[in-house]
Amino acid sequence: MKWREEVGYDSVKFWEVPQGLKDLLPEQIIGFDHANSPVVLTLFGKWDIKKVVQESGQGMALRCKWKTFESLKETMRNHRTPENIPVTQVCFINDLEGLSFRQLALPVLRAMSEYGRQFEANFPEIMKTNVVINAPWFFPMVFKCFAPFLSQKTMSKVHVFGKNREEWSTFLNEIIPHYVLPTMYGGSNDISL
């Protein structure tokens, strides 16, 4: 409860992410998996998180993520699994294609560490699975910012793939319907971000 007050979480549902930030942080719900859980595609490799943190501050970057979580909770509110169980978890796809080492300034790494800490403390069960694709060579270093704050249970839900399209597309096709996956990932969804 204290955290919600400190970050103003309860007001985030009434807040609109400024268009300039939306453009710098592309992500979108692209559909639902086989169990009716929302699937969120984040083009993290196209994020300009460095610019967001430098110009708007760490708090604003985190507020954008909390807005996403609040929207996801609203999206799940009336969804049920095929077994008629309320949907409470989300599938995340994080595409790191284009992520450059220059994005990893110290303030960005601090923001990422803080995100990992706050996520684990307040939202660990919202993650059904997190598929990271097109991970660059330096991703293990970036992931170390999150790892100390994540439980073993949360870590077990994270699946990291490099640039081998065959490996990650096989995995994605097992958990996400073909019609939900965007065409750029081998599906038939012509959605654009």
Legacy VTK file of the C-alpha trace (Angstrom):
# vtk DataFile Version 3.0
C-alpha trace
ASCII
DATASET POLYDATA
POINTS 193 float
0.000 0.000 0.000
2.838 2.365 0.846
4.448 1.780 -2.561
1.166 2.597 -4.333
1.050 5.935 -2.527
4.724 6.708 -3.139
4.495 6.195 -6.910
0.923 7.451 -7.295
-0.131 4.094 -8.697
-3.849 4.536 -8.047
-3.938 7.627 -10.267
-2.095 5.957 -13.155
-5.336 4.599 -14.648
-6.508 8.185 -15.210
-3.179 9.288 -16.658
-2.452 9.260 -20.366
1.073 8.511 -21.523
2.195 11.554 -23.528
2.405 10.789 -27.262
6.089 11.678 -27.305
6.771 8.950 -24.747
4.572 6.435 -26.578
6.690 7.011 -29.672
9.883 6.398 -27.686
8.551 3.286 -25.906
6.656 1.159 -28.491
4.609 -1.687 -27.029
1.114 -3.005 -27.582
-1.318 -5.781 -26.733
-1.408 -7.829 -29.944
-4.013 -10.432 -28.987
-4.467 -13.404 -26.679
-2.684 -16.729 -26.241
-4.321 -20.189 -26.315
-5.508 -19.761 -22.699
-6.918 -16.257 -23.362
-4.078 -14.395 -21.620
-3.112 -11.072 -23.230
0.047 -11.055 -25.330
2.114 -7.865 -25.116
4.738 -7.130 -27.753
7.432 -4.708 -26.646
9.875 -3.512 -29.276
12.506 -2.900 -26.626
15.241 -2.659 -29.241
13.490 0.423 -30.610
12.972 2.031 -27.219
14.929 5.182 -26.570
14.962 4.584 -22.845
18.091 6.682 -22.472
16.270 9.737 -23.837
13.208 9.063 -21.675
15.286 8.744 -18.502
17.448 11.776 -19.335
14.571 14.070 -20.335
11.699 12.820 -18.178
13.397 10.990 -15.320
13.351 7.463 -14.003
9.973 7.988 -12.348
8.296 8.810 -15.655
9.817 5.761 -17.363
8.496 3.551 -14.559
5.109 5.281 -14.612
4.751 4.311 -18.279
5.278 0.644 -17.317
2.776 0.869 -14.457
0.260 2.338 -16.909
0.792 -0.717 -19.111
0.161 -3.028 -16.145
-2.984 -1.143 -15.172
-4.248 -1.415 -18.768
-3.480 -5.134 -18.742
-5.407 -5.648 -15.509
-8.368 -3.878 -17.103
-8.042 -6.011 -20.250
-8.006 -9.223 -18.192
-10.943 -8.219 -16.020
-13.595 -9.979 -18.141
-11.448 -12.681 -19.732
-11.545 -16.324 -18.742
-9.505 -19.347 -19.679
-11.145 -22.172 -21.664
-11.722 -23.807 -18.237
-13.677 -20.686 -17.135
-10.961 -19.530 -14.714
-10.338 -15.755 -14.538
-7.281 -14.677 -16.526
-4.671 -13.084 -14.274
-1.439 -13.454 -16.220
0.170 -12.012 -19.337
2.540 -13.301 -22.021
5.270 -10.805 -22.844
7.359 -10.790 -26.018
10.361 -8.479 -25.822
12.076 -7.964 -29.168
15.571 -6.587 -28.639
16.346 -6.177 -32.356
18.177 -2.888 -32.724
19.117 -2.508 -29.053
22.420 -0.685 -28.974
25.048 -0.673 -26.292
24.877 3.155 -26.202
21.404 2.902 -24.608
22.957 1.422 -21.489
24.046 4.566 -19.678
24.260 4.348 -15.892
20.898 6.136 -15.322
19.237 3.601 -17.643
20.763 0.657 -15.795
19.588 2.177 -12.505
16.062 2.596 -13.912
16.091 -1.008 -15.120
17.257 -2.234 -11.722
14.529 -0.223 -10.018
11.954 -1.633 -12.432
13.089 -5.171 -11.601
12.874 -4.454 -7.875
9.424 -2.847 -8.053
8.094 -5.483 -10.461
9.088 -8.365 -8.201
7.744 -6.612 -5.103
4.385 -5.637 -6.612
3.556 -7.607 -9.797
5.424 -10.959 -9.900
2.359 -13.064 -10.610
1.188 -11.000 -13.594
3.897 -12.643 -15.732
2.837 -15.919 -17.291
5.852 -16.007 -19.567
8.390 -13.531 -20.891
10.002 -14.365 -24.216
13.065 -12.297 -25.082
14.057 -12.544 -28.749
16.933 -11.152 -30.792
19.041 -10.729 -27.660
22.387 -9.071 -28.528
25.771 -10.227 -27.245
25.673 -7.833 -24.285
22.228 -8.888 -23.043
23.592 -11.058 -20.197
25.135 -7.898 -18.725
21.800 -6.050 -18.974
19.917 -8.975 -17.475
22.197 -8.856 -14.434
20.482 -5.552 -13.551
17.195 -7.418 -13.117
18.317 -10.800 -11.843
19.155 -9.885 -8.228
15.602 -8.628 -7.706
13.726 -11.515 -9.318
12.668 -14.666 -7.533
13.562 -18.082 -8.909
9.897 -18.545 -9.829
9.895 -15.337 -11.882
13.243 -16.202 -13.483
11.855 -19.576 -14.583
9.243 -17.747 -16.674
11.866 -15.865 -18.711
13.005 -17.467 -21.980
15.907 -15.761 -23.746
16.722 -16.341 -27.412
19.420 -14.813 -29.540
19.049 -13.961 -33.196
18.318 -17.530 -34.341
14.840 -16.974 -35.758
14.123 -20.693 -36.068
14.618 -21.245 -32.322
12.469 -18.392 -31.072
9.760 -18.716 -33.736
9.296 -22.396 -32.842
8.892 -21.444 -29.184
6.502 -18.550 -29.931
4.335 -20.756 -32.151
3.942 -23.244 -29.301
2.471 -20.670 -26.924
0.802 -18.076 -29.164
-1.745 -18.676 -31.940
-0.526 -18.078 -35.493
-3.208 -15.418 -36.088
-1.986 -13.423 -33.054
1.709 -13.391 -33.967
2.624 -10.444 -36.196
3.744 -11.249 -39.732
7.278 -10.093 -38.908
7.459 -13.044 -36.484
5.988 -15.611 -38.871
2.331 -15.200 -37.922
-0.589 -13.757 -39.859
-1.398 -10.706 -37.699
-0.732 -7.602 -39.822
-0.673 -5.301 -36.791
1.945 -2.561 -36.798
3.567 -0.823 -33.862
LINES 1 194
193 0 1 2 3 4 5 6 7 8 9 10 11 12 13 14 15 16 17 18 19 20 21 22 23 24 25 26 27 28 29 30 31 32 33 34 35 36 37 38 39 40 41 42 43 44 45 46 47 48 49 50 51 52 53 54 55 56 57 58 59 60 61 62 63 64 65 66 67 68 69 70 71 72 73 74 75 76 77 78 79 80 81 82 83 84 85 86 87 88 89 90 91 92 93 94 95 96 97 98 99 100 101 102 103 104 105 106 107 108 109 110 111 112 113 114 115 116 117 118 119 120 121 122 123 124 125 126 127 128 129 130 131 132 133 134 135 136 137 138 139 140 141 142 143 144 145 146 147 148 149 150 151 152 153 154 155 156 157 158 159 160 161 162 163 164 165 166 167 168 169 170 171 172 173 174 175 176 177 178 179 180 181 182 183 184 185 186 187 188 189 190 191 192
